């Protein structure tokens, strides 16, 4: 999603991958969750997710954030 299309107060779906390091090696895990746009900044945007503030850069927004469906 393009950053200019973000609307503060609207909820979006975030799909991302994480690398987990554990006792038996590393594993790539996929995760998704709903985030609420709080503020659009020159460097990216600030979102609210599960009681925490989440700051994403422009590249992360384009790659991970989708319209809620």
N, CA, C and O of each residue as an XYZ file, in Angstrom:
276
protein
N       0.839     -1.170      0.000
C       0.000      0.000      0.000
C       0.887      1.238      0.000
O       1.940      1.249      0.637
N       0.483      2.239     -0.684
C       1.232      3.484     -0.736
C       0.912      4.335      0.491
O      -0.238      4.403      0.925
N       1.924      4.974      1.039
C       1.762      5.756      2.266
C       0.755      6.892      2.092
O       0.056      7.238      3.044
N       0.669      7.471      0.911
C      -0.244      8.602      0.703
C      -1.714      8.188      0.787
O      -2.588      9.042      0.932
N      -1.993      6.880      0.696
C      -3.361      6.378      0.788
C      -3.793      6.065      2.216
O      -4.957      5.735      2.442
N      -2.883      6.163      3.187
C      -3.223      5.885      4.589
C      -4.126      6.973      5.150
O      -3.947      8.156      4.863
N      -5.094      6.558      5.952
C      -6.022      7.481      6.599
C      -5.916      7.275      8.112
O      -6.201      6.181      8.599
N      -5.508      8.315      8.873
C      -5.445      8.172     10.327
C      -6.808      7.772     10.895
O      -7.838      8.324     10.508
N      -6.800      6.808     11.816
C      -8.017      6.311     12.426
C      -8.585      5.074     11.744
O      -9.487      4.434     12.284
N      -8.074      4.728     10.567
C      -8.570      3.564      9.840
C      -7.736      2.332     10.186
O      -6.546      2.440     10.481
N      -8.374      1.159     10.147
C      -7.712     -0.099     10.462
C      -7.242     -0.778      9.184
O      -7.951     -0.801      8.178
N      -6.024     -1.336      9.242
C      -5.421     -2.022      8.105
C      -4.912     -3.386      8.545
O      -4.707     -3.628      9.734
N      -4.711     -4.274      7.579
C      -4.174     -5.591      7.839
C      -2.679     -5.569      7.544
O      -2.258     -5.102      6.486
N      -1.879     -6.074      8.479
C      -0.427     -6.135      8.298
C      -0.007     -7.594      8.221
O      -0.248     -8.368      9.147
N       0.624     -7.963      7.109
C       1.167     -9.310      6.929
C       2.676     -9.184      6.840
O       3.189     -8.431      6.013
N       3.395     -9.919      7.688
C       4.843     -9.830      7.695
C       5.466    -11.162      8.087
O       4.782    -12.063      8.573
N       6.766    -11.272      7.869
C       7.519    -12.471      8.219
C       8.532    -12.135      9.289
O       9.070    -11.028      9.325
N       8.786    -13.081     10.151
C       9.784    -12.934     11.211
C      10.695    -14.149     11.187
O      10.254    -15.262     10.901
N      11.963    -13.930     11.487
C      12.896    -15.029     11.645
C      13.011    -15.332     13.130
O      13.374    -14.468     13.927
N      12.697    -16.570     13.490
C      12.762    -16.996     14.878
C      14.019    -17.833     15.089
O      14.282    -18.774     14.341
N      14.782    -17.484     16.101
C      16.004    -18.217     16.433
C      15.731    -19.022     17.691
O      15.367    -18.473     18.731
N      15.910    -20.320     17.580
C      15.618    -21.163     18.729
C      16.666    -22.225     18.946
O      17.721    -22.232     18.314
N      16.353    -23.103     19.839
C      17.257    -24.174     20.229
C      17.610    -25.105     19.063
O      18.713    -25.647     19.001
N      16.665    -25.279     18.149
C      16.866    -26.207     17.048
C      17.142    -25.502     15.712
O      16.943    -26.089     14.649
N      17.592    -24.267     15.766
C      17.927    -23.527     14.547
C      16.977    -22.372     14.308
O      16.218    -21.978     15.193
N      17.029    -21.840     13.109
C      16.184    -20.700     12.767
C      15.014    -21.154     11.916
O      15.098    -22.146     11.193
N      13.929    -20.416     12.012
C      12.729    -20.735     11.274
C      12.056    -19.438     10.846
O      12.015    -18.476     11.613
N      11.534    -19.407      9.640
C      10.808    -18.245      9.127
C       9.330    -18.434      9.460
O       8.729    -19.437      9.074
N       8.744    -17.477     10.172
C       7.333    -17.549     10.552
C       6.586    -16.370      9.949
O       7.085    -15.244      9.940
N       5.384    -16.639      9.444
C       4.545    -15.579      8.886
C       3.493    -15.210      9.915
O       2.961    -16.069     10.618
N       3.202    -13.918      9.991
C       2.221    -13.426     10.955
C       1.363    -12.351     10.302
O       1.778    -11.703      9.341
N       0.172    -12.175     10.836
C      -0.684    -11.091     10.374
C      -1.508    -10.586     11.540
O      -1.803    -11.320     12.483
N      -1.871     -9.320     11.456
C      -2.660     -8.710     12.516
C      -3.202     -7.375     12.060
O      -2.730     -6.797     11.081
N      -4.193     -6.894     12.776
C      -4.801     -5.611     12.437
C      -4.071     -4.487     13.156
O      -3.724     -4.604     14.331
N      -3.844     -3.402     12.438
C      -3.192     -2.224     12.996
C      -4.034     -0.998     12.647
O      -4.664     -0.939     11.592
N      -4.031     -0.031     13.545
C      -4.777      1.203     13.318
C      -3.792      2.337     13.058
O      -2.869      2.556     13.842
N      -3.988      3.049     11.969
C      -3.108      4.173     11.625
C      -3.380      5.324     12.584
O      -4.516      5.781     12.713
N      -2.333      5.787     13.252
C      -2.469      6.893     14.190
C      -2.013      8.216     13.571
O      -2.641      9.258     13.756
N      -0.888      8.143     12.824
C      -0.307      9.361     12.273
C       0.596      9.006     11.101
O       1.334      8.022     11.156
N       0.536      9.803     10.042
C       1.441      9.651      8.904
C       2.560     10.669      9.085
O       2.299     11.855      9.286
N       3.804     10.208      9.015
C       4.972     11.065      9.228
C       5.796     11.129      7.940
O       5.573     10.324      7.036
N       6.735     12.058      7.836
C       7.578     12.127      6.639
C       8.398     10.857      6.397
O       8.688     10.523      5.248
N       8.773     10.151      7.460
C       9.600      8.948      7.314
C       8.778      7.675      7.199
O       9.328      6.627      6.859
N       7.480      7.730      7.470
C       6.644      6.532      7.444
C       5.307      6.804      8.100
O       4.616      7.759      7.746
N       4.939      5.950      9.070
C       3.675      6.138      9.780
C       3.745      5.460     11.141
O       4.555      4.562     11.372
N       2.872      5.917     12.035
C       2.771      5.347     13.379
C       1.426      4.642     13.464
O       0.389      5.210     13.118
N       1.457      3.386     13.931
C       0.259      2.570     14.049
C       0.096      2.128     15.492
O       1.050      2.145     16.271
N      -1.123      1.732     15.843
C      -1.450      1.193     17.158
C      -1.831     -0.263     16.967
O      -2.720     -0.576     16.175
N      -1.152     -1.174     17.702
C      -1.437     -2.598     17.591
C      -1.320     -3.245     18.965
O      -0.255     -3.213     19.582
N      -2.395     -3.822     19.437
C      -2.418     -4.579     20.700
C      -1.825     -3.802     21.874
O      -1.062     -4.360     22.663
N      -2.166     -2.540     21.994
C      -1.694     -1.744     23.111
C      -0.306     -1.155     22.936
O       0.208     -0.514     23.853
N       0.313     -1.357     21.780
C       1.663     -0.845     21.525
C       1.679      0.053     20.300
O       0.894     -0.126     19.369
N       2.585      1.020     20.316
C       2.801      1.844     19.130
C       3.799      1.141     18.223
O       4.800      0.597     18.690
N       3.525      1.157     16.944
C       4.343      0.489     15.951
C       4.722      1.512     14.894
O       3.847      2.090     14.249
N       6.018      1.743     14.709
C       6.494      2.707     13.717
C       7.011      1.943     12.505
O       7.939      1.142     12.619
N       6.405      2.193     11.340
C       6.832      1.547     10.108
C       7.380      2.582      9.142
O       6.845      3.685      9.033
N       8.441      2.226      8.448
C       9.034      3.089      7.435
C       8.283      2.906      6.119
O       7.496      1.970      5.974
N       8.528      3.800      5.162
C       7.840      3.766      3.873
C       7.940      2.398      3.197
O       6.944      1.892      2.681
N       9.131      1.795      3.195
C       9.329      0.497      2.529
C       8.505     -0.596      3.203
O       7.934     -1.454      2.530
N       8.447     -0.560      4.530
C       7.682     -1.562      5.270
C       6.179     -1.405      5.011
O       5.457     -2.397      4.911
N       5.722     -0.177      4.905
C       4.309      0.082      4.623
C       3.942     -0.492      3.259
O       2.920     -1.167      3.125
N       4.759     -0.233      2.254
C       4.483     -0.738      0.910
C       4.469     -2.261      0.868
O       3.668     -2.852      0.143
N       5.334     -2.892      1.624
C       5.494     -4.341      1.583
C       4.483     -5.076      2.469
O       4.036     -6.162      2.100
N       4.109     -4.519      3.624
C       3.362     -5.269      4.633
C       1.905     -4.848      4.851
O       1.097     -5.677      5.268
N       1.548     -3.609      4.588
C       0.223     -3.107      4.956
C      -0.748     -3.270      3.794
O      -0.435     -2.941      2.650
N      -1.940     -3.788      4.114
C      -2.989     -4.017      3.119
C      -4.296     -3.390      3.617
O      -4.469     -3.149      4.811
N      -5.201     -3.134      2.687
C      -6.549     -2.663      3.049
C      -7.256     -3.748      3.841
O      -7.104     -4.933      3.543
N      -8.016     -3.361      4.832
C      -8.810     -4.316      5.611
C      -9.910     -4.891      4.729
O     -10.553     -4.168      3.968
N     -10.120     -6.205      4.840
C     -11.149     -6.843      4.001
C     -12.114     -7.629      4.812
O     -13.040     -8.226      4.263
